[in-house]
Amino acid sequence: MRTLYARMAQLPPQLRMFMEDCPPELAAKRDRINCRQIVTRNVLALAAGVTRTACWHLAPEIPGCRDRLNMMGFLFGKLALLDYDGTGLTRRHPPADTFALLAACLDGTSHVRRIDVGGRPDLYAFEVSRAGRGPLQVLWAAGDVFTGEDGPGVPVDWPWPHPTVHGLDAFGSRVPSNGTAAPCASAPRSHRCSSPPARRQYPGPEEMPGASGDAGERGRMGNQREAAGHACGSGG
């Protein structure tokens, strides 16, 4: 660990972002990656038949503990959801807001099913069935975890049988979508969803839109790439 810190300036950013005193822009990127992977990994696990997940780790065990030479801290310390403010465990890191948003969106989930998207092997799409609530759909496109957010967003045309559409990304921000009129009353609408800027302010839990839905509504919450946040959804 001492050797790593002695060579910190020469290390690749994918490693430096887990180290103490890394540049603020790398710390922010690490948080965005963590937010996206909280969504993707939980949804993949639920679609594979897992019925309960937990996010580790929640917070440091004691306040004020910072040991840059500790191997466990190096591996996992920067992924904590919470931190101490003095002696109170009240400081939320951005991934804590994503975890709370995901938990709210998945509340009442009975089944998660992957949707076959045919000629789009890069696209991951899932339908979430929730007791007493409308289904939720989660979409993202495969991309490089570290550099994917630096590229342009990937538009997605998606059939949608409802009159309105609402989308959230993994950070709780609204995703723009454009609906096109259906050719006939019985045909589903098609919506094109475009990726928002990857860097944005993280909302607090009281500001999170779309964290709950009424029965009969449908929504999608997720991220457009593993490295570029995006989601589309609908609500009545």
C-alpha positions in Angstrom: 0.0 0.0 0.0 2.9 2.4 0.8 4.3 1.7 -2.7 0.9 2.4 -4.3 0.6 5.7 -2.6 4.2 6.6 -3.4 3.3 6.1 -7.1 -0.2 7.5 -6.9 0.4 10.2 -9.6 1.5 7.5 -12.1 -1.4 5.1 -11.5 -4.3 4.8 -13.9 -7.5 6.7 -12.9 -9.5 3.5 -12.6 -7.2 2.6 -9.6 -6.7 6.1 -8.2 -10.4 6.7 -7.7 -10.4 4.2 -4.9 -7.5 5.9 -3.0 -7.6 8.5 -0.3 -7.1 12.1 -1.5 -7.9 11.2 -5.2 -8.9 14.2 -7.3 -12.5 15.4 -6.8 -13.5 14.7 -10.4 -12.4 11.0 -10.0 -14.3 10.7 -6.8 -17.4 12.0 -8.5 -17.0 9.6 -11.4 -16.6 6.7 -8.9 -19.8 7.7 -7.2 -21.6 7.8 -10.6 -20.3 4.3 -11.4 -21.4 3.1 -8.0 -24.9 4.5 -8.5 -25.3 2.8 -11.9 -24.0 -0.5 -10.7 -26.3 -0.5 -7.7 -29.2 -0.5 -10.2 -27.8 -2.9 -12.8 -26.4 -5.5 -10.3 -29.6 -5.7 -8.3 -31.8 -5.9 -11.3 -29.7 -8.7 -12.8 -29.7 -10.6 -9.5 -33.5 -10.3 -9.2 -34.0 -11.4 -12.8 -31.8 -14.5 -12.1 -34.1 -15.5 -9.3 -32.5 -13.9 -6.2 -35.3 -12.7 -3.9 -33.4 -10.5 -1.5 -30.3 -8.4 -1.8 -28.3 -6.1 0.6 -25.9 -3.3 -0.2 -22.5 -3.6 1.5 -21.1 -1.8 3.0 -23.4 0.7 4.7 -20.8 2.9 6.5 -17.5 2.9 8.4 -17.7 0.9 11.6 -16.6 3.9 13.8 -16.4 7.6 13.2 -13.1 9.3 12.2 -11.4 6.1 11.1 -9.2 6.8 8.1 -6.2 4.4 7.4 -5.0 4.8 3.8 -2.8 1.8 4.2 -5.7 -0.6 5.1 -6.3 -3.0 2.3 -10.0 -3.5 3.1 -10.5 0.3 3.1 -8.7 0.5 -0.3 -11.0 -2.2 -1.8 -14.3 -1.1 -0.3 -14.0 2.1 1.7 -15.0 4.4 -1.1 -18.2 2.4 -1.8 -19.9 3.2 1.6 -23.4 4.6 1.4 -23.1 6.6 4.5 -20.5 8.4 6.6 -20.2 10.1 10.0 -20.7 13.8 10.5 -19.0 14.0 13.9 -20.4 11.1 15.8 -23.7 10.9 13.9 -24.2 8.6 10.9 -26.0 11.2 9.0 -23.9 12.0 5.9 -25.2 10.4 2.7 -23.0 9.7 -0.2 -24.7 10.0 -3.7 -25.0 6.1 -4.0 -27.2 6.2 -0.9 -29.8 8.2 -2.8 -29.7 5.8 -5.7 -30.1 2.9 -3.3 -33.1 4.5 -1.6 -34.6 5.3 -5.0 -34.1 1.8 -6.3 -35.6 0.3 -3.1 -38.6 2.5 -3.4 -39.1 1.6 -7.0 -38.8 -2.1 -6.3 -41.1 -2.0 -3.3 -43.6 -4.8 -3.7 -41.7 -6.6 -6.5 -42.9 -10.2 -7.1 -41.0 -10.9 -10.3 -38.3 -9.5 -12.6 -38.2 -10.8 -16.2 -35.6 -9.9 -18.8 -37.2 -8.7 -22.1 -36.0 -10.1 -25.4 -34.9 -7.1 -27.5 -34.0 -9.1 -30.6 -31.4 -7.3 -32.7 -30.1 -5.2 -29.9 -27.5 -7.4 -28.0 -26.2 -4.3 -26.3 -29.5 -3.4 -24.8 -30.7 -4.8 -21.4 -34.4 -4.5 -20.7 -36.3 -5.9 -17.8 -40.0 -5.8 -16.7 -40.7 -5.6 -13.0 -44.0 -6.8 -11.6 -45.0 -5.1 -8.3 -47.9 -6.1 -6.1 -50.6 -3.4 -6.1 -48.5 -1.2 -8.5 -48.0 -1.0 -12.2 -45.0 -2.8 -13.6 -41.7 -1.1 -13.9 -39.3 -1.4 -16.8 -35.6 -1.0 -16.5 -33.3 -0.4 -19.5 -29.6 0.1 -20.0 -27.1 -0.4 -22.9 -23.8 -2.1 -22.4 -20.8 0.1 -22.3 -17.4 0.6 -20.7 -17.9 1.0 -17.0 -15.3 3.8 -16.7 -15.4 5.7 -20.0 -18.9 4.9 -21.3 -20.4 8.1 -19.8 -18.1 10.2 -21.9 -19.7 9.1 -25.2 -23.1 10.3 -26.6 -26.3 8.9 -25.3 -27.9 6.0 -27.2 -31.6 6.7 -28.2 -34.0 3.8 -27.8 -37.3 3.4 -29.6 -39.6 1.5 -27.3 -43.2 0.4 -27.8 -45.5 1.9 -25.1 -49.2 1.4 -24.9 -49.9 4.2 -22.4 -50.7 7.9 -23.1 -47.9 9.3 -21.0 -44.3 8.4 -20.3 -42.0 9.3 -17.4 -38.3 8.4 -17.1 -35.7 8.5 -14.3 -32.0 7.8 -14.5 -30.0 6.1 -11.8 -29.5 9.5 -10.1 -33.2 10.2 -9.7 -33.2 12.9 -12.5 -35.9 13.0 -15.2 -35.0 11.6 -18.6 -36.4 13.3 -21.7 -38.6 11.2 -23.9 -40.6 11.9 -27.1 -43.8 10.0 -27.8 -45.2 9.5 -31.3 -48.9 9.0 -32.0 -50.0 5.4 -32.5 -51.3 4.6 -36.0 -54.6 3.2 -34.6 -56.3 3.0 -31.3 -55.3 -0.6 -30.5 -51.6 -0.1 -31.5 -49.0 0.8 -28.8 -47.3 4.1 -28.8 -43.6 4.3 -29.5 -41.4 6.5 -27.4 -37.8 7.6 -28.1 -35.8 8.2 -24.9 -32.5 10.1 -25.0 -29.8 10.1 -22.5 -29.4 13.1 -20.2 -26.0 14.6 -19.3 -24.2 12.1 -17.1 -23.1 14.7 -14.5 -25.9 16.2 -12.4 -26.9 17.1 -8.9 -28.1 14.2 -6.8 -31.6 14.8 -5.2 -32.4 14.1 -1.6 -34.9 11.4 -0.8 -37.7 13.9 -0.5 -37.0 15.2 -4.0 -36.9 11.8 -5.7 -39.5 11.7 -8.5 -41.2 8.5 -9.5 -40.2 6.6 -6.4 -43.8 5.3 -6.1 -46.6 4.6 -8.5 -50.3 3.9 -8.6 -51.8 0.7 -9.7 -52.2 0.6 -13.5 -49.2 2.8 -14.1 -46.0 1.6 -15.7 -42.5 3.0 -15.4 -38.9 2.3 -16.1 -36.0 3.3 -13.9 -32.4 2.4 -14.6 -29.4 3.5 -16.6 -28.7 3.8 -20.3 -25.2 2.4 -20.0 -23.3 0.8 -17.2 -21.3 4.0 -17.5 -23.8 6.5 -18.8 -27.0 6.9 -16.7 -30.4 6.7 -18.4 -33.9 5.5 -17.9 -37.3 5.7 -19.5 -40.7 5.0 -17.9 -44.4 5.8 -17.9 -47.0 6.8 -15.4 -50.6 7.6 -15.7 
